[in-house]
Amino acid sequence: MKDKKMKNEKQDFIVTTTNGTRWAETGVSFGQVRRQFFGKKIGMKIANIERGRLFTHEEEAELKREKDKERCR
């Protein structure tokens, strides 16, 4: 049971498109990320997929605070 749970945990991935833009995605596997990548719907092509995060947890929290501050103005 524990092994199944570990297999289904989502991980963070970085998807790089052919024009060099980097996007954050979450998924269980590289294949799932490739299938669910939203950019395919608008013609973006995937150049590379790697495990990792675009921003650290601290950077994400800071970006969220800035966004909330701008929203209140």
C-alpha positions in Angstrom: 0.0 0.0 0.0 2.8 2.4 0.9 4.6 1.7 -2.4 1.5 2.6 -4.4 1.1 5.9 -2.5 4.7 6.8 -3.2 4.3 6.2 -6.9 1.3 8.5 -7.1 2.8 11.5 -5.4 3.0 14.5 -7.6 6.4 16.1 -8.2 7.5 19.4 -9.6 8.9 19.6 -13.2 10.3 22.3 -15.4 9.1 22.3 -19.0 11.3 24.2 -21.5 9.7 25.0 -24.8 11.6 25.2 -28.1 11.7 29.0 -27.9 13.4 28.8 -24.4 10.4 29.7 -22.2 10.3 27.7 -18.9 7.1 26.6 -17.3 6.3 24.9 -14.0 4.2 21.8 -14.1 3.3 19.1 -11.5 2.7 15.5 -12.2 3.4 11.9 -11.3 5.8 11.2 -14.2 7.5 12.8 -17.2 4.9 11.2 -19.5 2.0 12.7 -17.6 3.6 16.1 -17.7 4.2 15.8 -21.4 0.6 14.8 -22.0 -1.0 17.5 -19.8 1.2 20.4 -20.8 -1.2 23.3 -21.6 1.1 24.8 -24.3 0.4 22.0 -26.7 -3.2 23.4 -27.1 -1.8 26.7 -28.5 1.0 25.2 -30.6 4.0 25.2 -28.1 6.5 22.4 -28.6 8.4 20.8 -25.6 12.2 20.9 -25.9 13.0 19.5 -22.5 11.4 18.3 -19.2 13.4 18.1 -16.0 12.6 17.6 -12.3 12.8 20.7 -10.2 11.1 23.9 -9.2 11.2 27.2 -10.9 11.1 29.1 -7.6 12.0 28.1 -4.0 9.2 28.1 -1.4 10.5 31.4 -0.1 10.5 33.0 -3.5 6.9 31.8 -4.2 5.8 33.2 -0.8 7.4 36.6 -1.7 5.7 36.6 -5.1 2.4 35.8 -3.5 2.8 38.7 -1.0 3.7 41.1 -3.8 0.7 39.9 -5.8 -1.7 40.4 -2.8 -0.3 43.9 -2.2 -0.9 44.9 -5.8 -4.4 43.4 -5.8 -5.3 45.6 -2.8 -4.3 48.9 -4.5 
